[in-house]
Amino acid sequence: MGIKNLVSKALFLVNPYWDEIGWNRQHDSRMRAAGLTPRKRKSVMSFAPRTTHVLIVPQNGPSGDNFFAGQWNIYYEATKALEDLIGAENVTVFDVPAGEQPAVWQQRLVDQVASTGATHVLTHIESDPGTTSDSWTWDEAFIRLLDSGWEGALLGVNFDSAFKWIRARSRRLARMSPQFVSVDICMPMDGELVRARTEVGPVNMPVSSETLALLAPALVGVEKVHDVSFIGTLYPYRVELIESLRSRGINVAVNPHRADETTDFESSRANQPTWIEYMQGLASSHMTINFSRSSAGPYEQLKTRVIEAGLAGTYLLTDDQDRTRLFFPPDEFSTFNSVEDLPDLIESLLRDRADLDARARRAQVRARELAVTNFWSGIDQGLVARGLPPIFS
């Protein structure tokens, strides 16, 4: 091990966040160059009671090509679900067209927040809106909002907080002001950003009643032709686990929603079918397997596959020991510790297919309820716990 690696290892032992120091300094310098002053406010200000108005800033908004029902655009789904809950007049979508410069959309955001009286801004906090690049200037946008005297909460949605630099972005915002709240789809972040501070999550991906209405007829007539399936990206460790199952006599249908054969990471990521076709593939199996490990390392995540399996009426087999049980009772899914457990588990469930399918139907009813309400109710509970303005008054 070289001197550089030894020094790096020693620094990590002293301060696990030491490599974020230089990154934060770079961002501070960039902000000063933009005429902004990095600052931190440790105490929560008092918030005057007012009517809830939520401004949603999609990663891909109305100027893109998938901001409509059935496309699995979380921000479209979140918008429509919230409109059903608090009224469309209390929800505004803020669109950032591709290529718009950060300083431009940030000023427009400040103006829109002021003109709508927005109490909350919800966004994809992992990258800037309207871009497919790794551009990230939400720290500048947040400071502009705070400097304008905004009395509201920035709700930053994370999909991949298992990745260190995704967490670093949320941590930077959290340390600027307690008006930032991390909303995590995959794992709990309590105490990860600021010591002893609670965040939101994991919460299920929202699915609007509009999309559920599209999904229902698409699933009618789908026959369960597979005993067990796996649908998802074929990371190398997943390929090994599936091959291990097959060697034990379990015929796992891999990505049955696709006409082509997928055998590795590249093929499973290319030429993606629609979300409705994906759901039809899930529905064609009595059971589906969920591997919860993150591609970022040994982190257990709540995968969207959990609620999707429920919506498809397919019984879930998962190695997730802690997340799924937050949403479903133990008779509506089964857990396994290793692939060695699966052959006996699958065989025992297939002995009574009527009971197996009845379990899946009960999970389907619950999933439909969770899809519309869990995302926003989870956020609301987190806001109340933090003393921030609630969504539901």
Helices and strands as residue ranges (DSSP letters): H 3-14, H 18-33, E 54-57, H 74-86, G 88-90, E 91-93, H 102-116, E 120-124, H 138-147, E 153-158, H 164-176, E 180-184, H 209-219, E 226-230, H 236-247, E 252-254, H 265-269, H 275-283, E 285-290, H 305-312, E 315-318, G 324-326, G 330-332, E 333-335, G 339-341, H 342-350, H 353-386
